Amino acid sequence: MPLKLSLKPGERFVINGAVLQNGDRRTVLLLQNKVSILREKDIIQPEDATTPASRIYVPVMMMYLDPDAADSFYNEFVLRMNEFMGAIRSPDILKECVAISREVMAREFYKALTRCRKLLAYEQELLNHVPQGLPDDRGED
């Protein structure tokens, strides 16, 4: 069954490691066979992975985009997942972490990547409740 991909003008996407960009008009592509594809909005650059969940997402994303090199990203994934799981207490999110790990071990990288988005959403929800600044407790007037 083909995958229908609707692209906005100028939208970038990756297919099997090749970065492509749509022209100046809306476009629809029909992909007839299995490929590794990500839209620009689903790509996190390694240097932009500044949170624990994004540091899990990036190696999973790289394994998905380049499954032949998955072993080179696996150790980073395990390290970051262990750190994350050691810091959270939500049973539902811990279950997601276990499911992601199982999918990565089964080389079902796209499924794992989809689940990683739940970690990103969970993390963002937590960050939305953190005060913007710390009070100044230095006793200065």
N, C-alpha and C positions, 0 to 999 in steps of 0.2 A: 504494500500500500504506500503510495507516494506521500511525502511530507510537503505540505503547502506552506510556503514561507512568504508572508506579506511584508515588504520592506518600505519604510518611509524614505523620502528623498534624503540622500546623503548618509543613510544608516550604514554602519560598518558591521561586519560579521566575519566569523572565522569558519572555514570549512576545511577539515583535515589539515589544520595548521596554516592554511593560506588565508591571509587577511584580505577581504574584499570589501568594496564600498559601492553602494548603490548610486546611481546617477541622480539627476535632478528631478526625476518623477517617481511616483509610487510604482512599485514593481511587485509582481508575484512570481515566485520561482516554485517549480515543482521538482522536488528531489526524488528520483526514481529508485535509488538504492540507499543502503545504510551508509551514513557518513557521520563524522563528529562535527557538529555544528553548534556554535554559540553566537548569540546576538551581542552586540557591543554592551548593552545594559547588563548582561550576565557575566561579563568579564571583569575580573579584578586584577589589575597589574600587581606583580609581586611587591613592588615598592609602595603600593597603596594598601597593602595588607597590614594594618596597624592595630587591629583588634584580635583577640583570641579566636573568634569564629572565622574571621576573614583569613587568618593564618592556617585554618583547617581547610577552608574553601580552595585556596590557591593550589596546594599540591593535588587535591582531588581534580580540580579543573585541568591541571597540567597532565595528569594521568588520563583524563578523558580525551584531551586534544592530541596526546601522543602516547597511545597505549603501549607502543613498542619500548618506550623509555620509562614506563610506569615504575619499574624497580628503583630508578634514581630519585623518585619523588616519595616513595613509600615511607622511608625512615622519617622524613620531615612530617608527613601526615601522622604517623604513630606518635611522635614526640608531641605535636601540637594537640592531638586528640587526648592524650593522657593528661596534659596540663589542663585542658578545658574540663575534662571529666572530674579532675581533682578539685576544681574550684566551684562547681555548681552543685545544687542540691535538688533541683527539680526532677522528680522521677520520670515525668514525661520526656524531658529533654535528655536525660540519661538513656532512656530507651531509644531515642532517635540516634544518639551517639553510637550505641551498640549496633543499631541497624545500619548506620553509615559504615561502620567498621566491617560488618559482614559483607555489605555490598562491595566495598573496596577489595576485600579478600577474594570475592567471587568475580572480580574484574567487571562489575556492573557499575562503571564509573558515572554514567549519566544519572542513574537512579540515586547514587550516593550524592551527586552534585545537587540534585533536586532536594534531597533531604537536608543538605547543608544550608540551603536557603532558609529552612526553619530555624537553624541555629542562629543565622544572621538576624532574623526577625526577632527571636527571643532576646538576643544580645542588645538589639536596638531598643526594644521595649525596656530592658533594664537601664540602659543608658539614658533613656528619656526621663527617668525618675531620679537621676543624679543632679544635685544642685549645680548651677553653672559655675559658681565660684566658692571658694572656701572663705569663711569669715576671718577677719583679721583679728587674731587673738593676742597680738603682741603687747596689748595694754597701752598703745600709743594714742594720744588724743590729737 
